[in-house]
Amino acid sequence: MERAQRGSFWWPYISNLPQRFNIPVFFTGSEIANLQYAPVIHQVKKRCRALLDLAKEVETVLSKLGTDQQPFGGQEVNASSLGWAMAAVSSRAFQMHNSSGSSRVMLPLIDMCNHSFTPNARIIQQEEKGGTSFVVVAEGNLQAGANILLSYGALSNDVLLLDYGFVESQNVHDFVEMRYDKIMVDAARVAARLDGDGYSQLAEWKQSILEQLNFEGVGVSLQVKFGGTNLVDGRLLAALRVLYAQDSDSVKRKGITELQMWSGSPSGYIIESNVLKTLVAMCALLLGHFPTPITEDEGALKSKELTEAGTLVLEYRIAKKKVLVDCMRGLSRKLQSLERDKF
Ligand SMILES: C[S@@+](CC[C@H](N)C(=O)[O-])C[C@H]1O[C@@H](n2cnc3c(N)ncnc32)[C@H](O)[C@@H]1O
């Protein structure tokens, strides 16, 4: 509404906002498909649907109002203008916390600061009699002309892409999701050339721990993540340790929390090396699910004909694949140090 009213109170702010936002709800169908990563494609489609539904709802409400009741001064409000407003908020709003909970607030001027995981400034929220205020404080001396960089938070590339329209090539908060299932575990075990029965004969005590880890039974939650400093979801690590374990005692001695930590290996070299090899194979299988290899994407990124959206799509899927490559490297290093410690 403010955007439609030149000279309104907020006009100086609104008129300085970007005219367009490079977020996936504005991508073409093939650009969305080219993201190559199903969980984020699902999110983009969900947002597109929500936007179209909202546009339809607004249109219905507006069509019932007389000309003198039109809240937007006759300005057309459609999926595109609503998408613009949504993007302006998602890419610029800050989280505010107070006694009544948390909410998102727009902070003109402060919202001109770009994001960095190594910021040179931070926002301080101050509660005063007249209300809440926000102050940007430098983390140290800043060179004249330096960009003021804030951290938008510990955000994955999915959130950065969906809400802000950029990605970080090195992002320790990024991850690749996998649906834990028996077939995947067995496929990885076979790919890693490991012997054993896998899931075909699961002892009762193993079944019971998998239930405690929410991979079986009621309250099942099958989504696991690869990436970050821990490399893999602790639940997945624990599940594999249980699957490969020979006896229940060494596993039970550790307890469910410890089993999920790298330091909590229950049963010596062979089991832990099987676990690591299976995890490496899982990363390789996940990498193989992407339709193109990183090298091809990196080559495509050099093309001079790329659009802004096309560039972002490539950057996003390269970063996702790098998460898996880094994960494989980290797991291989663990495997090497396990081999060294064996002697
Ligand atoms: C809060 S605004 C920051 C100010 C913005 N540069 C501007 O002038 O409108 C957030 C937007 O800035 C851009 N941005 C912020 N940090 C970035 C980064 N590290 N890399 C690329 N773009 C970034 C993205 O377009 C994002 O949606």
The ligand as an SDF file (V2000), in Angstrom:
LIG
                    3D

 27 29  0  0  0  0  0  0  0  0999 V2000
   19.0360   -6.8680    4.6120 C   0  0  0  0  0  0  0  0  0  0  0  0
   19.4120   -6.7190    2.9180 S   0  0  0  0  0  0  0  0  0  0  0  0
   21.0230   -6.0940    2.9330 C   0  0  0  0  0  0  0  0  0  0  0  0
   21.1790   -4.8640    2.1190 C   0  0  0  0  0  0  0  0  0  0  0  0
   21.1870   -5.0510    0.6360 C   0  0  0  0  0  0  0  0  0  0  0  0
   22.5540   -5.2400    0.1550 N   0  0  0  0  0  0  0  0  0  0  0  0
   20.5310   -3.8820   -0.0130 C   0  0  0  0  0  0  0  0  0  0  0  0
   21.2130   -2.9210   -0.2410 O   0  0  0  0  0  0  0  0  0  0  0  0
   19.3270   -3.9260   -0.2220 O   0  0  0  0  0  0  0  0  0  0  0  0
   19.5940   -8.3650    2.4810 C   0  0  0  0  0  0  0  0  0  0  0  0
   19.9270   -8.5960    1.0280 C   0  0  0  0  0  0  0  0  0  0  0  0
   21.2550   -8.2120    0.7460 O   0  0  0  0  0  0  0  0  0  0  0  0
   21.8920   -9.1530   -0.1030 C   0  0  0  0  0  0  0  0  0  0  0  0
   22.9670   -9.7720    0.6710 N   0  0  0  0  0  0  0  0  0  0  0  0
   23.1970   -9.6840    1.9840 C   0  0  0  0  0  0  0  0  0  0  0  0
   24.2980  -10.3350    2.3580 N   0  0  0  0  0  0  0  0  0  0  0  0
   24.7990  -10.8880    1.2440 C   0  0  0  0  0  0  0  0  0  0  0  0
   25.9230  -11.7150    0.9720 C   0  0  0  0  0  0  0  0  0  0  0  0
   26.7700  -12.0960    1.9170 N   0  0  0  0  0  0  0  0  0  0  0  0
   26.1200  -12.1120   -0.3100 N   0  0  0  0  0  0  0  0  0  0  0  0
   25.2650  -11.7450   -1.2970 C   0  0  0  0  0  0  0  0  0  0  0  0
   24.1790  -10.9660   -1.0980 N   0  0  0  0  0  0  0  0  0  0  0  0
   23.9380  -10.5300    0.1490 C   0  0  0  0  0  0  0  0  0  0  0  0
   20.8130  -10.1610   -0.4890 C   0  0  0  0  0  0  0  0  0  0  0  0
   20.2230   -9.7320   -1.6760 O   0  0  0  0  0  0  0  0  0  0  0  0
   19.8220  -10.0360    0.6500 C   0  0  0  0  0  0  0  0  0  0  0  0
   18.5020  -10.3640    0.2780 O   0  0  0  0  0  0  0  0  0  0  0  0
  1  2  1  0
  2  3  1  0
  2 10  1  0
  3  4  1  0
  4  5  1  0
  5  6  1  0
  5  7  1  0
  7  8  2  0
  7  9  1  0
 10 11  1  0
 11 12  1  0
 11 26  1  0
 12 13  1  0
 13 14  1  0
 13 24  1  0
 14 15  1  0
 14 23  1  0
 15 16  2  0
 16 17  1  0
 17 18  1  0
 17 23  2  0
 18 19  1  0
 18 20  2  0
 20 21  1  0
 21 22  2  0
 22 23  1  0
 24 25  1  0
 24 26  1  0
 26 27  1  0
M  CHG  2   2   1   9  -1
M  END
$$$$
